[in-house]
Amino acid sequence: MSGPLAGYRIIDCSQIVSGPMAATMLADQGAEVIKVESPGGDPVRALGPRKGDLSSMFIAVNRGKQGLCLDLKHPDGLAILEKLIATADVLIENFRPGVLERLGLGWERLKAINPRLVYCSITGFGPDGPYQNVRVYDPVIQAVSGIAASQVDKEGTPGLVRHLVADKVTALTAAQAITAALLRRERGGAGAQGEKVEVAMLDAAIAFNWPDGMYNYSFLDDAPERWPEYGAQMRLWKAADGQVAIGALQDAEFVALTRSLGRDDLADDPRFRSPAGRIKYQREWAPQVSAEIARRTRAELMAGFVAHGAVGGPVVQLPDVPEDEQVRHNRICIEVAHDAATGRVRQARAPARFGSPLPPPGPAPHLGEHGRQLLAALGMDDAAIAEAVDKGAVRL
């Protein structure tokens, strides 16, 4: 049993979430991924609940990788990385702009080492420009991209999405772009060259936010009347024992919703038979729908939604997500066995399903865990490995 990317080797020099998560998606699909870390390790190793040097967040975005610890400021450490790159299909990094060049591994050097290499560089704001030298984390990109401005409270004050949405959508973008670059290389045959792929978190976040968050700012010529901001129409509805989410974008969905609540009168009201009408007369129908929802438990509401094909779902508290009946049915949550000290770790499986099942994901590596075997595979004997360790170029 092997994944669709079996046979590809990826060198992952990235840290935090955006790059590591992209590499993990490719590892889940069968690629061999070698995570190269500095002696200090990826900062995410220490973020959140952890056992030893493995935090739950680190495991989620680094599972299935081999671990190698190199000091790239040491010439011997850099030389080892160059040898690895020569054997690889893909290199991923998310250093600040210019860092790899200052190490002597700019794109021209990488092409000379491995002409078929696909090199993915992930940055915050891009490789150049007025914000080039600013350090970036997810909230900064949410702020600049307009995502924060889409999350306004009742007073109109912007807020943050309370998870790493910019990091994760960048990871998705990078993983897809890397796969596309590999596909183009393969179509070019044995003599085809690799290429440099650049993914800025800002670019990925704005593209992600555009369809709904920016729909009032798209028409440039003779712009039609603006609609209420899409996000302002989104809310949760109080049920008798919690909350639910509902939707009624299409006319048939509004009919299904109101009939699931026993309100055929609302379904038949001509004022509510179009999206524009439902927005215009929201103060007429919404309180009535709210009152019907409040009288029912989430289970009763779901039974009605299922029976009538309405749009809806219960708000599930975080500890209960793995036990939700649809989550269990989809077998989303899996267990990944680590070493005795770490034990079993619950994860979300790779979301895409292929015709042949993907191989089960492996554990995340301890810092430098696979260094000795990886260096031996590069032709270094025990004496050479010991010398590299003594010099501080390698940590085992």
Secondary structure, DSSP 4 states (H G I P E B T S, - for coil): ---TTTT-EEEE---TTHHHHHHHHHHHTT-EEEEEE-TT--GGGGSSSEETTEEHHHHHHHTTEEEEEE-TTSHHHHHHHHHHHHT-SEEEE-PPTTHHHHTT--HHHHHHH-TT-EEEEEESS-SSSTTTTS---HHHHHHHHTTGGGS--TT------SS-HHHHHHHHHHHHHHHHHHHHHHHT-TT---EEEEEEHHHHHHHHHHHHHTGGG---SSPPPPPPPGGGG---EEETTEEEEEE--SHHHHHHHHHHTT-HHHHT-GGGSSHHHHHHTHHHHHHHHHHHHHTS-HHHHHHHHHHHT-EEEEPPPGGGGGG-HHHHHHT-EEEEE--TTT-EEEEEPPS---SSPPPPP-PPPPTTTTHHHHHHHTT--HHHHHHHHHHTSEE-
